[in-house]
Amino acid sequence: MSNPLKSLLGQTAIYGLPTIVGRLLNYLLVPLYTYIFGSNADAYGAVSELYAWVAFLMILLTFGMETTFFRFFNEKENKDQVLRNSFLTVIGINLLFLLILISLNQTIAYAMLFGDHQEYIILMGLIVFMDAVTAVPMAKLRAELKAKKFALIHFSAIAVNIGLNLILLLLFYDKSNPSSGVVIILIANLLSSFVKVIGTYKEFLKIELKYDREMGKEMLKYAFPLVIAGFAGIINETLDRALLKHVLHNRSGLTVKAAQAELGIYSACYKLAMLATIFLQAFRYAAEPFFFSLNKDKDRNKTYVKIMNYFIAAVCVIFLGVSLNIDIFKHFIQNEVYWEGLGVVPILLIAGVFLGIYFNQSIWYKLSGQTKFGAYIAIGGASLTILINLIFIPIYGYWASAWATLIVYAGQMIASYLLGQKHYPINYNLRKFGLYFGTAVIFFLITFWIDMDPGELTFRKFLFHNFLILAYVGLAWFIEKPQKIRTNVN
């Protein structure tokens, strides 16, 4: 039998590579956006808020059918019917959404404080529609291990998006009208989403309009708690950017432009913390079907524990790499107006560590079919997110949003662990978690205790910070390598 960890690594490379490259290239668009918009941080804030709403809508409009598809595709003999049910569910929901959006786009624009820019709403809706209806066909490619086609479609969409951003913004952006930049970014995204439609059109043509009601009820019963959990989870991930402008405007007395500028600063700095999220997203693409495929393996729990150990070490390296080199990473933001928010980056990176651990733990309720617990945890986290943001944003601004993210993910991680040990025990190595995470935090704090050349990047500061990172990597390697040798011997 092949090594399951090597299998996961291979699948992460295949299915995660398009995600990693796409996220990294979008990450590299931050210098372009902050350069193009210049001191108009409010325009960048508008882009960030719109994409926060896109994240919400994707959860609602895919209705948990990707995870549901993987679960039923592995369990049911009639795999074609699983595909039909998943796809027809998503299509029905999205057609209804599109009808509502077209009818009420101006009303929605005013409610979101975008004034007369209803074109933002229409473009955003079309982007989400295309991404949602291609989600199940793309999941089918993953389930059938059609890695080349999956990667080709993703890379093509990425290339179109990046290329159009560069061409349209550099050649056609009107500096006297910052909203034109927002429209250009949305149009580029819309055309790149259409690439996925073209890439999966054969899958669309193969699907017959036959819906199995009995299987549909079973699938919806499984999916509904995932939707609740996903929707509540996206509140934790993106509500701060969807809410920040509105709270600062309505409760702190800032103008819409000023409040949106604060959002722009926070969002630009948030991007620096997204390297951990990029790794997590790539990991999730491969890990979810991989975890389900191990469900009948008697040694699955040992594999889950090993994966957790490696994962924690990896995300802690990312935390140190970005936090201790913030004087380098900040130059991705091509305007010093945004740098005032850099202090939130380490907070958000630690939050990303907790989120990754929580995702790994969440496999217990997905495998056991007790998805209601995922919904309970996510709803509790969402409630806490809303509460902290509403109470503290008027006082502390985006700092409150950053701390809310960390507190909520830590709480969800702990709640998931405790519930998992009761309902689907996996003997995670808590001492390793404490060692890896604790050492990473101590190394980070050391740079404050020994504050070399504050406010500027010097060669000795660079050497010292990266020596700590290498020391951490060496520690993790020393701890894990002996285990690998013992496993091979046994």
C-alpha positions, 0 to 999 in steps of 0.5 A: 500500500502506498504511503497516504502522506505522500499521496496527500502531498502529491494531491496537494501539489496537483490540485493546490498548485492552481490555487497557490499560483492564483492566490499568489498572483492576486497577492501580487496585484496588491502593489498594482492596486495600491499604486493605481489607486494611490491615496484613494484608499476608499476605492481599494476599500470598495473592491475589498468590500465587494469581494467580501460579499462575493465570499458570502454569496459563494457559500449560499449559492453553492449550498454545500454541494462540493463537500456533499458531492464528494461524500455521496460520490464515494458512497453511492453506486449511481454516481451520475445521479449524485452529479445531476442532483448536485448540479441541478440544486446549484443551478436552481438556486443561482437562477433565482438569485440572478432574477432577484439581483437584476430586479433589485440592483439599485436598491441593493447598491444604496443599501450597501452605501455605493450610491449610484454604482449599481454596476458594481452590484450587477458585475459582482452578481454575474461573477458569483453566478458563473463561479457557483455554477461551475463549482460542481463540474470542477469538483467532478474533475477533482473526484475523477482525478482529472488533474491536468484538465482541472489545472488547465482551466484554473491556470487559464482563468488566472492568466485571463484575470491577471492579464486583463487587470494589467492591461486595462488598469495600466492603459484605461484607468481614469485617475480622476474617476477612481470608481472606473478602477473598481469597474475594471477589476470586476470586468476582468474577474467576470471574463476570467470566470467565464473561462471556467464556463468554457472549460467545463461546458462539456460537463454541462452538456452531459448532465440530464435534467433528472432529479432523484427526490429521495437522494436529493432529500438525503443530500440536502439533509447532509448539506444544510448544516454545512451551509449554515456552518459555511455561512457562519464561518464566512462571517468569521472570515470576511464580516469585518470587511463587509461591516467595517465601513458601515459601522464606522460611518453609522456609529463613529460619524466618519463620512462614507469616503473616510470609512471606506478608506479605513477599510482599504487600509485594513484590507491591504494589510490583511492581504499580507496575512493571506500567505497562511490562508493561501497555504490553507486553501491549497491544502483544503483542495487536496485534503477534503477528498483525501480525508474521505478516501481514508474513511475505511482505513483502520490506521486513519486516525494515526494519519490524521495526527501526523498530518496535523503535526506537519500542518501546525509546523508549516503554518507557524513557519509562515507566521514567522516568515511574514511577521519577522520580515514585515519590513520587506513584505510591506513594500508589496503595498505601494503607498505608505498611506496603507502602512499604518495598519501593518500592526494587525498582520501578526494578529491575523497570521496567528488567527490563520494558524488557529483556522488551519487547525480548526479545519483539520479537526473538522474532519471528525464531524464530516466523516461521522456525518454529524455536520450539525456540530460544525454548524453549532461551532460556526454559529457560535463563532459568528455570533461572537464575531458580530458582537466584538465587531459591533461593540469595539469597531467604533472604539478601536476601528480595524484593530477590533476586527483583527482581534475578533478574528483571532479570538473567534478562531481560537474559540472554534479550535478549542470547541471543535477539539473538545466536541471531537474527543467526545463524539469521534476521538482522534488522539492529537499530540497536544504537546507538539502543538504547544511546542510548535506554536509556543516556540513560534510566538516566543521567537516572534516576541524575542524580536521585540525584546531585542529591537534591532534598528527600530523603524528600518530594515538593516542587514543585521536585523534581516540576518537576526530575524531569519536566523530565528526562522531557520532555527525554528525550521531546524527544530521542527525537522529535528523533531519530525525526522526521527519519527519518520525513520522509526516509521520506516523501520517498523 
